[in-house]
């Protein structure tokens, strides 16, 4: 499976790949060579949490910028807080405002971006 950018994911594509500063503990996504908090250069690659909390969201009703070539459907975009790490901006698998709420649990998944390319998104955690 192709992704929009393999460097965004762990090698097995089961989580996002970020950086953690060995000096101050700050996390970044995407990965960075230097720390934005303390300007240290001791960054290490770390898998980010697969589960998080929806911190904020909106529904986009317009086509994404190129190189997107997929459908013109509306889609959800949210900020997801990954516990103890950071907040990431991500597509959401849900676009119905009635089914989205701040504070809901979400988890990492891959979704089609265009024909044979996938990107990351977060989906509501289903009751187990």
LUMGUBA-182372 format. One record per residue (C-alpha): x, y, z; residue number from 1. Coordinates in steps of 0.1 Angstrom, whole numbers, plus 2048, in hexadecimal, padded with zeros to 3 digits. Layout:
ATOM   px   py   pz   nr
ATOM    X    Y    Z  NUM
...
This chain:
ATOM   px   py   pz   nr
ATOM  800  800  800    1
ATOM  80E  822  7F7    2
ATOM  80B  83F  80F    3
ATOM  80D  865  809    4
ATOM  82F  865  81A    5
ATOM  83E  846  82A    6
ATOM  852  85B  843    7
ATOM  832  864  855    8
ATOM  82C  840  860    9
ATOM  83D  824  873   10
ATOM  84C  80A  85C   11
ATOM  82E  7F3  860   12
ATOM  816  811  85B   13
ATOM  803  80A  87B   14
ATOM  80A  82D  88B   15
ATOM  817  84F  883   16
ATOM  83C  855  887   17
ATOM  847  874  89B   18
ATOM  866  880  8AC   19
ATOM  86D  885  8D1   20
ATOM  888  89C  8DF   21
ATOM  8A1  889  8F5   22
ATOM  8A9  8AA  907   23
ATOM  887  8B8  910   24
ATOM  86E  89C  907   25
ATOM  85A  8B0  8ED   26
ATOM  849  89D  8D1   27
ATOM  845  8A8  8AD   28
ATOM  831  89C  88F   29
ATOM  83C  899  875   30
ATOM  85F  88F  87F   31
ATOM  879  8AB  883   32
ATOM  89E  8AC  886   33
ATOM  89E  8C8  8A1   34
ATOM  888  8CF  8BE   35
ATOM  86F  8ED  8BB   36
ATOM  86D  8F0  8E1   37
ATOM  892  8F0  8EC   38
ATOM  8A4  8F1  8CB   39
ATOM  8B7  8D1  8D4   40
ATOM  8C2  8BA  8B8   41
ATOM  8BE  899  8CB   42
ATOM  89E  88E  8BA   43
ATOM  894  869  8B8   44
ATOM  879  859  8A3   45
ATOM  85C  84C  8B7   46
ATOM  83A  83C  8AE   47
ATOM  81E  852  8B9   48
ATOM  800  844  8CC   49
ATOM  7E6  833  8B6   50
ATOM  7CA  840  8CC   51
ATOM  7C1  863  8D6   52
ATOM  7A5  87C  8DE   53
ATOM  794  893  8C5   54
ATOM  79F  8B5  8D1   55
ATOM  78D  8CA  8B6   56
ATOM  77D  8C4  894   57
ATOM  76D  8D3  875   58
ATOM  75D  8C6  855   59
ATOM  76D  8D0  834   60
ATOM  756  8D5  817   61
ATOM  76F  8DD  7FC   62
ATOM  788  8C9  7E8   63
ATOM  7AB  8C5  7F8   64
ATOM  7C9  8D6  7E6   65
ATOM  7DD  8C3  7CB   66
ATOM  7EA  8A8  7C9   67
ATOM  7C8  89C  7D6   68
ATOM  7B4  88B  7BA   69
ATOM  79A  878  7CE   70
ATOM  775  87E  7D3   71
ATOM  766  8A0  7DB   72
ATOM  754  893  7FA   73
ATOM  753  8A7  81A   74
ATOM  76B  89A  835   75
ATOM  773  8A0  859   76
ATOM  794  8AF  865   77
ATOM  79E  8B0  889   78
ATOM  7B9  8B6  8A3   79
ATOM  7C0  896  8B6   80
ATOM  7D1  896  8D7   81
ATOM  7E8  878  8DB   82
ATOM  7EC  872  900   83
ATOM  80D  87E  90F   84
ATOM  81A  887  8ED   85
ATOM  80B  8A3  8D7   86
ATOM  7ED  8AE  8C2   87
ATOM  7EC  8A5  89D   88
ATOM  7D6  8B2  881   89
ATOM  7C6  896  86E   90
ATOM  7AA  88C  857   91
ATOM  78D  87B  869   92
ATOM  77B  85D  85B   93
ATOM  75A  86D  866   94
ATOM  74A  88B  854   95
ATOM  728  88C  866   96
ATOM  729  8A8  880   97
ATOM  70F  895  894   98
ATOM  728  879  89A   99
ATOM  746  88E  8A4  100
ATOM  74C  89D  8C7  101
ATOM  769  8AC  8D8  102
ATOM  778  894  8F0  103
ATOM  76E  874  8DE  104
ATOM  787  858  8DC  105
ATOM  797  853  8B9  106
ATOM  7B1  83C  8AA  107
ATOM  7CA  83C  88D  108
ATOM  7C0  82D  86C  109
ATOM  7CA  82F  847  110
ATOM  7B1  83C  82D  111
ATOM  7B2  841  807  112
ATOM  7C1  862  7FD  113
ATOM  7BF  85C  7D7  114
ATOM  7BE  83D  7C1  115
ATOM  7D9  828  7CF  116
ATOM  7E7  83F  7EB  117
ATOM  7DD  840  80F  118
ATOM  7E0  859  82B  119
ATOM  7DA  859  850  120
ATOM  7BA  861  862  121
ATOM  7AA  85C  883  122
ATOM  78A  848  888  123
ATOM  772  847  8A6  124
ATOM  77A  82A  8BD  125
ATOM  75E  811  8BB  126
ATOM  750  802  8DB  127
ATOM  762  7E1  8E1  128
